[in-house]
Amino acid sequence: MKSTGIVRKVDELGRVVLPIELRNKFGIAEKDPIEIYVDGSSIVLRKFEPNCIFCGNTKKLSEYKGKLVCEKCLAKLSDITSENK
């Protein structure tokens, strides 16, 4: 991981302000969802991007029973379903 040299304090409600330079660099706008990960002893913040539950693709997604599936995986599932008939 690369250090930015920026240090921020956590406020009384547990919030940390992301500097505008970082928000601009990563295309994070006000009210954008952010995912929180733990990597060993590090906390990692990442802009949330919806993705396919099978392959992680972020393009051409369809929703099925509350889950996102990309066009390619949907076609594969359709093939499997056709074979089982």
N, C-alpha and C positions, 0 to 999 in steps of 0.2 A: 504494500500500500504506500502511496505517496502522500507525504504530509503537505498540507496547504499553508501551514504556519498560522492559521486562524484559530483562535481560542474563544469559545463562548461559554458563559455560565448557564446552568440550568436554573430557571426561575422557581418560585415557590409552588407552582402548579406542575412542575416537571417538564416545562417547555424549553426548547432551544430554538433560537432564531437562525435560519440558514441565510448566510450572507447573499446579497443580491448577485454578486459575481458568480457564485456557485449555482444559484437558481437560473440565471441566464445561460450559463455554460451547459446545463443539463436540461434546459427547456422546461423548468418547473414553474408553473404559474400559481397564483393564489387559488386555493381550494383543490389543487391537484392531489390525487391520492398518492401516498408514499408507503412503500412496503418496508417493513423492519425485519432484518435478519440478524442472526447471531452467528459469528464465525470465530470459534474459539473464545477468546476473551474480548473480541471486538463487536461493536454494534454497527451494522451496515444499513444505511438508508438508500433506497432505490426508488425512482419514480415508477409507480405501478403502471404496467402495460398488460392488458388482458391477453391471454395466450391459450393455445390449444392444450387441453388436459393430457393429451397423448404425446405430442412432439414438441410443444413449446412455441410453435409458430405463432406469429402475431398478425398474419395477413389472412383476409377472407375467412373470418370466423362466423360460425352459426351457433345458435344456442339450442341445446337439447336438454330438457329437464334440469335447467339451471346450470348446465355445464357448457363451456365453449369448446367447439371442435372445428378444426380447420377443414378447408375444402378437400385436401388430399386424404386426411384421415377419415373424413366422412365417406369418401369414395371407397376406401379400403373396407370400412365397416359395412357399406352397402354390398360389396363383393362377398364378404363373409356371410352376410344374411342371405344372399341369393344362393350360395353354395349349400347352405343348411336346409334349404326347402326341398 
